[in-house]
Amino acid sequence: MTRTGKTARLTSHYAEPFLEIHPEDALAYGLRPAMIAEVASTSGRVLVRTIVTERQQRGSVFVPMHWTDQVSSRARIDTLVAGNTDPVSGQPESKYTPVSVRPFKARWYAFATTTAKPDLSSFDYAALAPVAGGFRLEIASSTPHDDWTALARSVLVGPATPATASLIDYVDAATGQHRFAVFDGSRCLGLFYVAKCPVPAARTWAIDQLGAELSDIERLQVLAGRPGAAAKDRGATVCACFGVGRKEIITAIVEKGCNTVAAVGDCLGAGTNCGSCRSEIAGLINEARIAEAV
C-alpha cells in the first residue's frame, strides 16, 4: 500500500487493512487467520482482516495506517488514537493506544474483482484496491442478505458496463456459496464470490481473468473460483516489483532446488529490485527446510 493507494502493483502485496496478532493472543481472543477483527478504543472502532503471526509480540497488536475512507469502509486506524500530545513539543502519541480486540460476527463474506468501481458505503467491512484492468474488493457483513443476484449486479455492473453484458451464476445451497461472473461476449468483466466463511477463491488467478477472453470451459472454472489443472495460479503476491507469487516461489524452492534467497532471485527475479520481500522469501525457504526435515 502507498499513501495514495493508486499503485496496483504495490497494493497487490497487501490489498486490505489487517491486524497482526501473536498466535497465543489470537487464541485467547477467539481470532483465527482471515477472520475480520473488531479493534476498539475509547475513541473509535475499526474492522480489519486478521493475520496471526509470531512477528507480533504478545500483548500488542499492529494495524497499518494507510487505509482511508476512499478504499475501505471502516479501517481508519487513526480514529482509535487518543488526542494526547507532548506538553512541550506538541508531538501526538500516535504510536501507542490501548485497544480491545474481538471477532466481528460476520454472517457472510465476499470477494470480487471487477472493471466497475463499486460503492463501499453499504457494507460493514469493505476493502477496495486497484488491479490491472479494474479493482478487487473484499466484503464482510453482519446483516443477512436474500437477493444475491441484485448484490452481484450492484458490485459488478457500473455505468460503463456494456448493455450487452450478461450475468451467469452458480449456487451451492449445501455450503451457502454463490458465485457470479459478468461477460461481454467472451470477455470477463467481473467475478463475485459469496460464502459463509472467508471466501476460498484463488484470488491472484481470479484477478488475472479480468478482461480476458475465456472459453466455455474457462467460464466454468472462474465460477468454481479456482484454475484448472493446466492453468497457472501464482498465489499471493510476495514480490510486488516483479509480480512473483508465493506458489511460484515455493515451486522454485521445492522442485528446482533454490535453497537461498539469491537462488530464488536468479530463478524468478523475486527480491532482486527493492529487496523488501527478501525476508519473506527467506521465511519460505526455512519453512520448506523444516517440512523436509519432518
C-alpha positions as CSV (number, residue, x, y, z in Angstrom):
1,M,0.0,0.0,0.0
2,T,1.2,3.5,-0.8
3,R,0.0,6.9,0.6
4,T,-2.3,7.4,-2.4
5,G,-3.4,3.7,-2.7
6,K,-3.4,4.1,-6.5
7,T,-0.5,1.7,-7.4
8,A,-1.9,-1.6,-8.4
9,R,1.4,-3.4,-8.4
10,L,2.1,-2.4,-4.8
11,T,-1.4,-2.9,-3.4
12,S,-1.3,-6.5,-4.7
13,H,1.0,-7.3,-1.8
14,Y,-1.4,-6.2,1.0
15,A,-4.7,-5.4,-0.6
16,E,-6.7,-4.8,2.5
17,P,-6.3,-3.4,6.1
18,F,-5.1,-6.0,8.6
19,L,-4.4,-6.7,12.2
20,E,-1.2,-8.6,13.2
21,I,-1.6,-10.5,16.4
22,H,0.5,-13.2,18.2
23,P,-0.9,-16.8,18.0
24,E,-1.4,-17.0,21.7
25,D,-3.3,-13.7,21.9
26,A,-5.3,-14.8,18.9
27,L,-6.3,-18.0,20.6
28,A,-7.2,-16.1,23.8
29,Y,-9.5,-13.6,22.0
30,G,-11.1,-16.1,19.6
31,L,-9.4,-14.8,16.4
32,R,-8.4,-17.1,13.6
33,P,-6.5,-16.3,10.4
34,A,-8.5,-14.4,7.8
35,M,-11.3,-13.6,10.2
36,I,-12.5,-10.0,10.5
37,A,-11.4,-8.5,13.8
38,E,-13.0,-5.5,15.6
39,V,-10.4,-3.3,17.2
40,A,-11.8,-0.7,19.6
41,S,-10.5,2.1,21.9
42,T,-12.2,4.9,23.8
43,S,-12.0,7.0,20.7
44,G,-13.3,4.7,17.9
45,R,-13.7,1.3,16.3
46,V,-12.3,-0.3,13.1
47,L,-12.7,-3.6,11.3
48,V,-9.6,-5.3,9.8
49,R,-8.5,-8.7,8.5
50,T,-6.7,-10.9,11.0
51,I,-3.1,-12.1,10.4
52,V,-1.9,-14.5,13.1
53,T,1.9,-14.2,13.2
54,E,4.8,-14.6,15.6
55,R,6.2,-11.4,14.2
56,Q,4.0,-9.6,16.7
57,Q,4.9,-9.7,20.3
58,R,2.4,-10.9,22.9
59,G,0.2,-8.3,24.5
60,S,0.3,-5.9,21.5
61,V,-1.2,-5.7,18.0
62,F,-0.3,-3.8,14.9
63,V,-2.6,-2.2,12.3
64,P,-1.2,0.0,9.4
65,M,-2.4,3.5,8.9
66,H,-2.7,3.6,5.1
67,W,-6.4,2.7,4.5
68,T,-8.7,5.6,4.2
69,D,-12.5,6.0,3.6
70,Q,-11.9,6.1,-0.1
71,V,-10.6,2.5,-0.2
72,S,-12.2,1.0,3.0
73,S,-15.5,1.2,4.8
74,R,-14.2,1.2,8.4
75,A,-10.4,0.9,8.7
76,R,-9.1,4.4,9.6
77,I,-6.9,3.3,12.4
78,D,-6.1,6.9,13.4
79,T,-9.7,7.2,14.6
80,L,-8.7,5.0,17.5
81,V,-5.8,7.1,18.6
82,A,-6.4,9.4,21.6
83,G,-5.6,13.1,21.2
84,N,-2.8,13.0,23.7
85,T,0.2,15.3,22.9
86,D,3.5,16.1,24.5
87,P,3.1,19.3,26.5
88,V,6.4,20.8,25.2
89,S,6.7,19.7,21.6
90,G,3.1,19.1,20.8
91,Q,4.0,15.7,19.3
92,P,0.9,13.4,19.2
93,E,1.0,10.0,20.9
94,S,0.3,8.2,17.6
95,K,2.3,5.0,18.2
96,Y,0.6,3.8,21.3
97,T,-3.1,3.3,22.1
98,P,-4.8,0.8,24.5
99,V,-7.3,-1.2,22.5
100,S,-9.6,-4.3,22.8
101,V,-9.9,-6.9,20.1
102,R,-12.6,-9.4,19.3
103,P,-14.1,-11.3,16.3
104,F,-16.5,-9.5,14.1
105,K,-19.6,-11.6,13.8
106,A,-19.9,-11.8,10.0
107,R,-22.9,-13.6,8.6
108,W,-21.3,-13.7,5.1
109,Y,-18.1,-12.9,3.3
110,A,-17.5,-11.9,-0.4
111,F,-14.6,-11.4,-2.8
112,A,-15.0,-9.6,-6.1
113,T,-12.8,-8.4,-9.0
114,T,-14.5,-6.1,-11.4
115,T,-13.9,-3.4,-14.1
116,A,-16.6,-1.3,-12.5
117,K,-15.7,0.7,-9.3
118,P,-18.1,-0.4,-6.6
119,D,-19.7,1.6,-3.8
120,L,-18.4,0.6,-0.4
121,S,-20.9,2.5,1.8
122,S,-23.5,-0.3,2.3
123,F,-21.1,-2.8,3.8
124,D,-19.9,-3.3,7.4
125,Y,-16.4,-4.3,6.1
126,A,-15.1,-3.5,2.7
127,A,-11.7,-3.0,1.3
128,L,-11.0,-1.9,-2.3
129,A,-7.7,-2.0,-4.2
130,P,-6.8,-1.3,-7.8
131,V,-5.7,-4.1,-10.0
132,A,-4.7,-4.3,-13.7
133,G,-7.9,-3.5,-15.6
134,G,-10.1,-2.7,-12.6
135,F,-10.5,-3.4,-8.9
136,R,-10.5,-6.1,-6.3
137,L,-13.0,-6.0,-3.3
138,E,-13.2,-7.8,0.0
139,I,-16.5,-7.7,1.9
140,A,-18.0,-8.9,5.2
141,S,-21.3,-8.2,6.7
142,S,-23.3,-9.0,9.9
143,T,-26.6,-8.4,8.1
144,P,-28.3,-11.4,6.3
145,H,-28.9,-10.9,2.6
146,D,-31.7,-12.5,0.5
147,D,-31.0,-11.3,-3.1
148,W,-27.5,-12.2,-4.0
149,T,-28.1,-11.6,-7.7
150,A,-29.0,-8.0,-7.1
151,L,-26.0,-7.6,-4.9
152,A,-23.7,-9.1,-7.5
153,R,-25.1,-6.7,-10.1
154,S,-24.6,-3.7,-7.8
155,V,-20.9,-4.7,-7.5
156,L,-20.1,-5.9,-11.0
157,V,-22.2,-3.6,-13.2
158,G,-21.4,0.1,-13.5
159,P,-22.3,3.0,-15.8
160,A,-19.5,2.0,-18.3
161,T,-20.6,-1.7,-18.4
162,P,-21.8,-2.5,-21.9
163,A,-25.5,-3.1,-22.2
164,T,-24.8,-6.4,-24.0
165,A,-23.1,-7.8,-20.8
166,S,-24.6,-10.9,-19.3
167,L,-24.5,-12.3,-15.8
168,I,-24.0,-16.1,-15.2
169,D,-24.2,-17.7,-11.7
170,Y,-23.7,-20.9,-9.7
171,V,-25.3,-21.7,-6.3
172,D,-24.2,-24.3,-3.8
173,A,-27.1,-24.5,-1.4
174,A,-25.4,-27.0,0.9
175,T,-22.5,-24.7,1.7
176,G,-24.2,-21.4,1.2
177,Q,-21.9,-20.3,-1.6
178,H,-23.0,-18.1,-4.5
179,R,-20.7,-17.3,-7.5
180,F,-21.3,-14.9,-10.3
181,A,-19.5,-13.7,-13.4
182,V,-20.2,-10.9,-15.9
183,F,-19.2,-11.3,-19.5
184,D,-19.4,-9.1,-22.6
185,G,-19.3,-11.8,-25.3
186,S,-16.4,-14.0,-24.1
187,R,-14.6,-11.1,-22.3
188,C,-14.7,-11.4,-18.5
189,L,-15.8,-8.1,-16.8
190,G,-16.1,-9.2,-13.2
191,L,-16.3,-12.1,-10.7
192,F,-18.2,-12.2,-7.4
193,Y,-18.0,-14.9,-4.8
194,V,-20.1,-15.2,-1.6
195,A,-19.6,-17.7,1.3
196,K,-20.4,-18.1,4.9
197,C,-16.7,-18.2,5.8
198,P,-13.8,-16.2,4.3
199,V,-14.1,-16.9,0.6
200,P,-11.8,-19.8,-0.6
201,A,-11.1,-18.4,-4.0
202,A,-7.7,-18.3,-5.8
203,R,-7.6,-14.5,-5.7
204,T,-4.5,-13.8,-7.8
205,W,-5.6,-16.2,-10.5
206,A,-9.2,-14.7,-10.5
207,I,-7.8,-11.2,-10.8
208,D,-5.8,-12.3,-13.8
209,Q,-9.1,-13.3,-15.6
210,L,-10.3,-9.7,-15.6
211,G,-10.6,-8.6,-19.2
212,A,-9.5,-12.0,-20.6
213,E,-11.3,-13.7,-23.4
214,L,-12.5,-17.0,-21.9
215,S,-13.7,-20.3,-23.5
216,D,-16.8,-22.1,-22.3
217,I,-14.6,-24.4,-20.1
218,E,-12.8,-21.4,-18.7
219,R,-16.1,-19.8,-17.8
220,L,-16.9,-22.8,-15.6
221,Q,-13.5,-22.6,-14.0
222,V,-14.0,-18.9,-13.0
223,L,-17.3,-19.8,-11.4
224,A,-15.6,-22.5,-9.4
225,G,-13.1,-19.9,-8.2
226,R,-10.0,-21.9,-8.9
227,P,-7.9,-22.7,-12.0
228,G,-8.0,-26.0,-13.9
229,A,-5.0,-28.3,-14.0
230,A,-3.4,-26.5,-16.9
231,A,-3.9,-23.0,-15.6
232,K,-1.4,-21.1,-13.6
233,D,-2.1,-19.8,-10.1
234,R,0.8,-17.6,-8.8
235,G,-0.6,-17.4,-5.3
236,A,-0.5,-14.4,-3.1
237,T,2.0,-11.8,-4.3
238,V,5.3,-11.8,-2.4
239,C,7.5,-9.7,-4.8
240,A,5.5,-6.7,-5.9
241,C,8.3,-5.4,-8.1
242,F,8.1,-8.4,-10.5
243,G,4.7,-9.8,-9.6
244,V,6.0,-13.1,-8.2
245,G,3.6,-15.1,-6.1
246,R,4.0,-17.4,-3.1
247,K,3.2,-20.6,-5.0
248,E,5.8,-19.8,-7.7
249,I,8.5,-19.3,-5.0
250,I,7.6,-22.5,-3.2
251,T,7.8,-24.4,-6.6
252,A,11.3,-22.9,-7.2
253,I,12.4,-24.0,-3.7
254,V,10.9,-27.5,-3.7
255,E,11.1,-28.5,-7.3
256,K,14.1,-26.5,-8.6
257,G,16.3,-26.6,-5.5
258,C,16.5,-22.9,-5.0
259,N,17.6,-23.0,-1.3
260,T,18.9,-19.5,-0.9
261,V,17.3,-16.1,-1.5
262,A,19.9,-15.4,-4.2
263,A,19.0,-18.6,-6.0
264,V,15.3,-17.7,-5.9
265,G,16.2,-14.3,-7.3
266,D,18.2,-15.9,-10.1
267,C,15.3,-18.1,-11.0
268,L,12.3,-15.8,-10.7
269,G,13.7,-12.3,-10.2
270,A,12.0,-12.0,-6.8
271,G,13.9,-10.0,-4.3
272,T,16.4,-8.5,-6.8
273,N,15.0,-5.0,-7.0
274,C,13.9,-3.1,-3.9
275,G,14.6,-6.2,-1.7
276,S,11.7,-5.7,0.7
277,C,10.5,-9.2,0.1
278,R,13.8,-10.9,0.8
279,S,12.9,-11.7,4.4
280,E,9.6,-13.3,3.3
281,I,11.4,-15.4,0.7
282,A,13.9,-16.5,3.4
283,G,11.0,-17.5,5.6
284,L,9.5,-19.6,2.8
285,I,12.9,-21.3,2.3
286,N,13.1,-22.0,6.1
287,E,9.5,-23.4,6.1
288,A,10.5,-25.8,3.3
289,R,13.6,-27.0,5.1
290,I,11.5,-27.7,8.3
291,A,8.9,-29.5,6.3
292,E,11.6,-31.6,4.6
293,A,13.2,-32.5,7.9
294,V,9.8,-33.5,9.4
